[in-house]
Amino acid sequence: MKDSKEKAAKSNSWIFLLLICLATCFMGIGFARIDILLDITGNVAAEAQDGLFITEVNYVSNTGADLNNSKILNTYQTMLNTDITLSATDPNSKITYEVKIYNSTDKDYEFDEVYYMLGENTYDNEDITFSLNGLSKSDIIKSKGTITFNITFYYKNNTLSADNQLISMLNFNFEEFVMLVSAGTLNTSSISGLFGGTIQKSNVERVYFVNHENVPTGATKWDASVEGNYAITGWAVDDNQNGIYEIYLGANNGRITLPANCSSLFYYYTNLLSVDFDNADSSQVTNMSYMFGYSFALTELDLSSFDTSNVTTMAYMFNSVSKIASFDLSNFDTSKTTSMNRMFSGCSPQIVRLDKATFSHLPSSNKNIIPNVSSALTVVVKDTTEKNWLMDNTYYGSNTQILTVEEYESQYPN
């Protein structure tokens, strides 16, 4: 029995290599449909390989898809070769698979993008697209770790196509993750002025975390590091001469580490319009309560670079930040968070994305996570488990809809 399995595995490998060769041959004349089908319908386990490789692909669900003619043809390293057939009559037809990728190396890798293996002609139906749930750009797969995500194929714009079949070779591309060294830890003292300087919070309109110390001539300059060695330099400029400053926090050869306690870090900055965290490392932060509380003027807040994997409290984090229409916190890891109570209290956004957040482990005291607004609000969460917990355990307005990522992307494909 073992011999027959080994022979079958070897045979499948040769067929897969032949598949790639055939695809290469067709590159110059356009993609021709390859009808080599392996006997794998929903679950495939890969042989041990080096580097990063797909270990499992499991069928999850479908809407009207033709399961008899939908197959995972093969996998190799991080490449997924599929042949799926959607409904010929239902524009909302889709099919979802769960993919697991293992990192056998001693290094961490971060997800970059999905690209068509061997060129764009190996994705032979542009009327069918796909979305990923659980895998986003810059997600990290740790050494000897596994990352699990779903891929869903569906009609683009939920519009039927004359061709309801798609053969694709997709590669989930990961790049070696290189963590920039820390330049120093930010001084969050505001006894005499912000970040160890003399500028008062009411006189600040923008804050930038940058990877250089190019201090303009004549700018107010100070040491903004806990270490006291100018590992971080702060400087302020008043570009439009209105008496309200742009503050720059510049690192000397590295990233700026935010301290464990960032509670009230930007609390009551009444004229603050935006904060750019591009060169800030938040991986050590445990407390983000009231971090932006009562900064009424905030209109821009890009937190896509935030690492919240160690944060235990986000209570009142955005309290009364009422001018931001959309909170994109899709990368927030809340696995260690025990308090998100009134996180958006006093806010009035139109959409809040919490694609990765987990709520079902929270104490029942976290009843006010979602703002109770009179206007329409959409809250996007990871899956039905988190959706049901929010609906059963929290207070929210009658105009609020809570959608899973899959439901959101299906309802708003663009």
C-alpha positions in Angstrom: 0.0 0.0 0.0 2.9 2.3 0.9 4.6 1.6 -2.4 1.5 2.4 -4.4 1.1 5.8 -2.6 4.7 6.6 -3.3 4.3 5.8 -6.9 1.2 7.9 -7.1 2.9 10.8 -5.5 5.9 10.5 -7.9 3.5 10.3 -10.8 1.6 13.4 -9.7 4.9 15.3 -9.4 5.9 14.4 -13.0 2.5 15.4 -14.2 2.9 18.7 -12.4 6.3 19.3 -14.0 4.8 18.5 -17.4 2.0 21.0 -16.6 4.5 23.8 -16.0 6.4 22.9 -19.2 3.2 22.9 -21.3 2.3 26.3 -19.8 5.7 27.7 -20.7 5.3 26.5 -24.3 2.0 28.3 -24.6 3.4 31.6 -23.3 4.2 32.9 -26.8 0.9 32.1 -28.4 -1.6 32.7 -25.5 -2.7 30.3 -22.8 -4.4 27.1 -24.0 -6.5 25.2 -21.5 -4.7 22.3 -19.9 -6.9 19.4 -19.1 -4.6 17.4 -16.9 -6.6 16.7 -13.8 -5.2 15.0 -10.7 -7.4 13.0 -8.4 -7.6 15.7 -5.8 -11.0 17.3 -5.2 -10.8 19.3 -2.0 -7.9 18.3 0.2 -4.3 18.0 -0.7 -1.3 17.3 1.5 2.2 18.2 0.2 5.3 16.1 0.7 8.0 17.8 2.9 9.8 20.5 0.9 12.4 23.0 1.8 11.7 26.7 2.4 8.1 27.8 2.4 5.5 25.5 1.0 1.8 24.7 1.0 1.0 21.8 3.2 -2.8 21.6 2.9 -5.6 22.9 0.8 -9.1 22.2 2.1 -12.5 22.9 0.5 -14.5 25.2 2.7 -17.7 26.3 1.1 -19.4 27.4 -2.2 -22.4 29.1 -3.6 -23.6 27.3 -6.7 -20.1 26.3 -7.9 -19.8 23.0 -9.8 -17.9 20.9 -7.3 -17.6 18.0 -9.7 -15.5 20.2 -12.0 -13.7 22.2 -9.4 -10.3 20.8 -8.4 -7.0 21.7 -6.8 -4.8 20.4 -9.5 -1.5 20.5 -7.6 0.7 22.6 -5.3 4.4 23.2 -5.3 6.3 25.4 -2.8 3.9 28.4 -2.4 2.2 27.9 -5.8 -1.4 26.8 -6.0 -2.7 25.3 -9.3 -6.5 25.4 -9.5 -9.3 24.6 -11.9 -12.6 25.9 -10.7 -16.1 26.1 -12.3 -18.6 28.6 -11.0 -22.4 28.6 -11.7 -23.4 29.5 -15.2 -26.5 31.3 -13.9 -25.8 32.7 -10.5 -23.7 35.9 -10.6 -23.0 35.6 -6.8 -21.5 32.1 -7.3 -18.2 31.5 -5.5 -16.0 28.8 -4.0 -13.7 29.0 -1.1 -10.6 26.9 -0.1 -8.5 27.0 3.0 -4.7 27.1 2.4 -2.0 26.4 4.9 1.7 27.4 4.3 4.5 26.2 6.4 7.9 27.9 6.9 10.6 25.3 7.3 13.4 27.9 7.5 15.2 29.5 10.4 14.0 33.0 9.2 10.8 34.9 9.3 9.1 35.9 6.1 6.5 38.5 5.2 3.8 38.2 2.6 4.2 40.5 -0.4 1.7 39.7 -3.1 0.0 37.1 -5.2 1.2 36.8 -8.8 0.4 34.6 -11.7 2.9 31.8 -12.0 4.9 31.9 -15.2 3.2 35.0 -16.4 -0.3 36.5 -16.7 -1.4 34.0 -19.4 -1.6 31.4 -16.7 -4.8 33.0 -15.3 -7.1 32.3 -18.2 -10.4 34.0 -17.2 -10.2 37.6 -16.2 -13.9 37.7 -15.5 -13.3 35.5 -12.4 -11.3 37.1 -9.6 -10.3 36.1 -6.1 -9.9 37.5 -2.6 -7.9 36.5 0.4 -9.2 36.3 4.0 -6.6 36.0 6.7 -3.6 36.9 4.6 -2.6 40.6 4.0 0.5 42.4 2.7 3.3 42.4 5.3 1.8 39.5 7.4 4.6 37.5 9.0 5.0 33.8 8.9 7.4 32.9 11.7 10.3 30.4 11.4 8.9 26.9 11.8 5.4 28.4 11.8 2.3 28.0 9.7 0.0 30.6 8.3 -3.6 29.7 7.4 -5.9 31.7 5.1 -8.9 31.4 2.8 -9.0 32.1 -0.9 -12.4 32.7 -2.6 -13.0 32.7 -6.3 -16.0 34.7 -7.6 -17.3 36.6 -10.6 -15.7 40.1 -10.9 -18.3 42.7 -10.0 -20.8 39.8 -9.4 -21.4 39.8 -13.2 -21.9 36.5 -15.1 -19.3 35.6 -17.8 -19.8 33.6 -20.9 -16.9 31.4 -19.6 -17.6 30.1 -16.0 -14.3 28.1 -15.7 -10.9 29.4 -14.5 -7.6 27.6 -14.6 -5.0 29.5 -12.6 -1.4 29.1 -11.3 -1.1 31.5 -8.3 2.0 32.1 -6.3 1.8 33.5 -2.8 5.1 35.4 -2.7 6.9 35.9 0.6 10.0 37.9 1.2 12.5 37.5 3.9 11.5 39.7 6.8 14.2 42.1 8.0 13.4 44.0 11.1 15.2 47.3 11.2 17.1 47.8 14.4 15.7 50.2 16.9 17.3 53.6 17.0 16.0 54.2 20.5 12.8 54.5 22.6 10.6 57.5 22.3 10.5 59.9 25.3 6.8 60.3 26.0 7.2 62.8 28.8 5.2 66.0 28.4 6.1 67.7 31.7 7.7 70.8 30.0 6.7 70.0 26.4 6.0 67.1 24.1 8.5 64.2 23.7 11.0 65.9 26.0 10.9 69.2 24.1 9.1 72.5 24.8 6.3 72.5 22.2 2.8 72.2 23.8 0.2 69.8 22.5 -2.3 72.6 21.6 0.4 74.0 19.2 0.8 70.8 17.1 -1.1 70.0 13.9 0.9 67.1 12.4 3.4 64.5 13.8 5.8 62.5 11.6 8.0 59.5 12.6 10.8 59.5 10.1 14.0 57.5 9.5 16.4 60.4 9.2 17.7 63.5 11.1 17.6 66.1 8.4 16.8 69.0 10.7 16.1 72.2 8.7 18.2 75.2 9.6 16.5 77.3 12.2 14.2 74.5 13.4 13.6 74.0 17.1 15.5 70.8 18.0 15.7 68.5 21.0 16.7 65.0 22.2 13.5 62.9 22.1 15.0 59.6 23.2 14.6 57.9 26.6 18.3 57.0 26.3 19.3 60.7 26.3 21.8 60.3 23.5 19.9 61.8 20.5 19.1 58.3 19.3 15.8 60.1 18.4 15.8 63.8 17.5 12.7 65.9 17.7 12.3 69.1 15.8 9.5 71.5 15.0 8.7 73.6 12.0 5.9 76.0 11.3 5.5 75.7 7.6 2.5 77.9 7.1 3.5 80.4 9.9 0.2 80.0 11.8 1.9 79.3 15.2 0.9 75.6 15.0 3.8 73.2 14.4 4.7 70.1 12.4 6.7 67.9 14.7 9.2 65.5 13.3 10.7 62.6 15.3 13.7 61.4 13.5 15.6 58.2 14.1 19.4 57.9 14.0 19.8 54.7 11.9 16.8 52.6 12.8 13.2 52.6 13.8 11.6 54.5 16.7 10.4 52.2 19.5 7.2 53.2 21.2 7.3 52.4 24.9 5.1 49.7 26.5 2.7 52.3 27.9 1.3 54.5 25.2 -1.8 55.4 27.2 -2.9 59.0 26.3 0.1 59.4 24.0 -1.9 61.8 21.8 -4.6 62.7 24.3 -6.3 66.0 23.9 -4.2 67.3 21.0 -6.9 69.7 20.0 -5.4 70.9 16.7 -3.8 67.6 15.6 -4.8 66.7 12.0 -2.7 63.6 11.4 0.1 61.3 12.6 2.4 59.4 10.3 3.7 56.2 12.1 5.7 54.8 9.1 9.0 54.6 11.1 7.5 53.7 14.5 7.8 50.2 16.0 4.7 49.5 18.2 5.6 45.8 18.8 6.4 46.4 22.5 3.3 48.4 23.3 0.9 46.8 25.8 -1.4 49.8 26.7 -3.1 51.9 24.0 -6.0 53.2 26.2 -7.0 56.8 25.3 -4.1 56.9 22.9 -5.9 59.4 20.6 -8.6 60.3 23.0 -10.2 63.8 22.6 -8.1 64.7 19.6 -11.1 66.2 18.0 -9.4 67.6 14.9 -7.9 64.3 13.7 -8.9 63.6 10.1 -6.1 61.2 9.0 -4.7 58.3 10.9 -2.9 55.5 9.0 -2.2 52.7 11.5 -1.4 50.0 8.8 2.1 49.8 10.2 1.0 49.1 13.8 2.0 45.8 15.5 -0.6 45.3 18.2 0.2 41.7 19.0 1.2 42.5 22.7 -1.5 45.1 23.4 -3.7 44.2 26.3 -6.0 47.3 26.5 -7.4 49.5 23.7 -10.2 51.0 25.9 -11.3 54.5 24.8 -8.4 54.4 22.2 -10.3 56.7 19.8 -12.6 58.4 22.2 -14.3 61.4 20.6 -12.2 61.2 17.4 -15.3 62.3 15.5 -13.9 63.5 12.2 -12.5 60.3 10.9 -15.0 58.7 8.5 -13.2 55.3 8.2 -11.1 53.3 10.6 -9.0 50.8 8.7 -7.7 48.6 11.5 -7.7 45.5 9.4 -4.2 44.5 10.5 -4.9 44.8 14.3 -4.0 41.6 16.2 -6.1 41.6 19.4 -5.3 38.1 20.6 -3.9 39.4 23.9 -6.3 42.3 24.3 -8.6 42.0 27.3 -10.3 45.4 27.1 -11.7 47.2 24.0 -14.5 48.9 26.0 -15.7 52.2 24.4 -12.8 52.0 21.9 -14.8 54.2 19.5 -16.9 56.1 22.1 -17.9 59.5 20.7 -16.9 58.6 17.1 -19.2 58.7 14.1 -17.4 56.7 11.3 -19.1 55.2 8.3 -16.9 52.0 8.3 -14.7 50.3 10.8 -12.5 47.4 9.6 -11.3 44.9 12.2 -10.6 42.1 9.9 -8.2 40.2 12.2 -9.5 41.2 15.6 -10.9 38.5 18.0 -13.7 39.5 20.4 -15.0 36.2 21.5 -12.3 35.9 24.2 -13.1 39.3 25.8 -14.8 39.7 29.1 -18.5 40.5 28.9 -17.8 44.0 30.2 -16.7 45.0 26.7 -20.2 45.9 25.6 -19.4 49.3 24.0 -16.8 48.5 21.4 -18.9 49.7 18.5 -20.1 53.3 18.5 -23.8 53.7 18.8 -24.3 56.2 15.9 -27.5 57.3 14.3 -26.0 57.3 10.8 -25.2 54.2 8.8 -22.2 52.2 10.0 -20.6 49.1 8.6 -18.3 47.0 10.9 -16.2 44.3 9.2 -14.9 41.4 11.2 -13.0 38.2 10.7 -15.6 35.5 10.6 -19.1 34.4 11.8 -17.7 33.5 15.3 -16.6 37.1 15.9 -19.7 38.5 14.2 -22.0 36.5 16.4 -20.2 37.5 19.6 -20.4 41.2 18.7 -24.1 40.9 17.9 -24.9 39.0 21.1 -22.7 40.8 23.5 -22.4 44.5 22.5 -24.5 47.5 22.1 -24.8 49.1 18.7 -27.2 51.3 16.7 -30.1 50.1 14.6 -28.4 51.4 11.5 -25.2 49.4 12.1 -24.5 46.3 10.0 -21.9 43.8 11.1 -20.3 41.8 8.2 -17.7 39.2 7.9 -14.8 39.9 5.6 -16.2 37.4 3.1 -19.7 39.0 3.3 -18.2 42.5 2.9 -16.1 41.7 -0.1 -19.1 39.9 -1.7 -21.5 42.8 -1.0 -18.9 45.5 -1.9 -16.6 43.9 -4.5 -15.0 47.2 -5.5 
